[in-house]
Every structure is written in C-alpha cells, then in structure tokens.
Amino acid sequence: MSLNIQRNDRVAVISGADRGKQGRVLSVLPDKNRILVEHVRMVKKNVRPNPQRNIKGGIAEQEAPVHISNVLLVCPDCGPTRIGHKFEGDQKVRVCRKCGNIIAAKSKKK
C-alpha cells in the first residue's frame, strides 16, 4: 500500500496527547503504517555510555512513531487537509482536497 505522506512533508497531529502540533516527517515506516514526526511524541530513553563511539550515557529524548491515521498533511495555502490524487500528463500528483492545488513532492536524491 502506498502512503500519501512522504519524508520531509509538513504534517499536523489530529489526535492523541500531541494534538495540534505540527512538524516535519523524519521517516516513514510503511510496513507498520507509522511515521516519525519532528518534536512529536517525545519519549525518554536510557543510553548506555560507549567510550569507543564517544557517546555519553544518561537519559536522551527521541521521537517515537505515530500512526499514519493520526496526522494530516499541511497544505501551504489552506492548512491541514486530506489528500487526493490526479494525473497530470503521465505523472500522478497529490492534490489538496480543500483548495485543489497540487502539493509538490520533494525531489528524491539518487
């Protein structure tokens, strides 16, 4: 199943403890239908010191995955919105359901 949300998209959380927050997508986990969003669902993790890798021990904070159904893509013009698809020439593009504008996909590095 293809997901409507890609890496580096801006999303808004619509349910859960972090409802209302917006952030950039750090990574997408399509097999689990989850995404990592910057500064959303922060958890504390105990880190063991490792002198070989120059890692200090202690308690670190990091993002935990959020289910894809709990976020909406943020349209640059009208805010959080659902996503539609349409063909422009021979390419399938994402479209904002509110205003109808095309949501540009980020360029992929090869």
N, C-alpha and C positions, 0 to 999 in steps of 0.2 A: 504494500500500500504506500503510495506517495503522500508525503505530508505537505501541507500548504505553507508551512513555516520553514525558513532556511536559516543558516548561520548568518549572523550579523544583522538580522531583521530586528526592528524595534517592536516589542510586544507589551501588552498590558495584562496584568493578572486580574481575572474577573471573579475568582472565588478563593476561599481559604484565608489563612491568617494574614497573608500579604496582599489582600485585595486592594486594588487601586494603584499599586506600584507599577512603574514601567521600567523596562531595561532592555539591554541588547542580548540577543541569543548567543551564548558562548559555544554551545554544541548541541547537536540533535542526535537523539538515540531512537532511531525509527523502529527497531525491533521491540522496544519496550513502550513506544508511544510517549516518550518523555523528552523534555528539553532542559538544558541548563540556562538560566537567565541571570544576568549580572546583578548582584546585590539583592537577589530574591531567594527566600527560603534558606537563610544562612544557618549553618549548624556548626557546632564546635567539635573539633577532632583532636584527640591526643596524639602528639607527634613525638616519636622517639628520636633522641639525638643520634646523628650519624656523622662522626668527625671526618670520615673519608669523603663524604659528599658535601661537607661544610654546612650541615643542617643543624640548627639549634633545636633543642627539644622544647616542649611546652604545649600550650593549647592554641591551636590555629583555627581560624574560621574559614569556612569554604561554602560554596553553593551546593545545594542538594537538588536533584532533578524534580521538575514539576510536570504533572501530566499535561499533555497537549490540549486536552479539553478545557483546562482552566485558564487558558490565555487566548487573547485576540490580537491579531496583527494590527499595528497602528498605522493608519493611512496618514501621510504627511499633510493632507488637506483637511480631513474631517475627523481624525481621531481613531479610536478603536473601532474596528469594523470586521464583519465577516468577509470572506474572500470568495470570489467567483473566478471562473476561467473562461477565456475565449481565445480563438485562433486569430493571430494577426499575421497574415501571409501563411507561411507553413510552420510558424512557431506558436506554441501555446504559452499565453501570458496570464499572470494573475491580475484580477480586476477588483477594485473596491466595490462592494455591494451598495454603499450609500451614494457615492458621487459618480461612480462609473469610470474613474481614472485608472490608468494602468499603474500597477505597483511594480517598479523596476526590480528585476532580480540583480543581485550583486554579481559582479564578474568573478568567475572562478579562475583561480591560478592553476597552471599546469606545470 
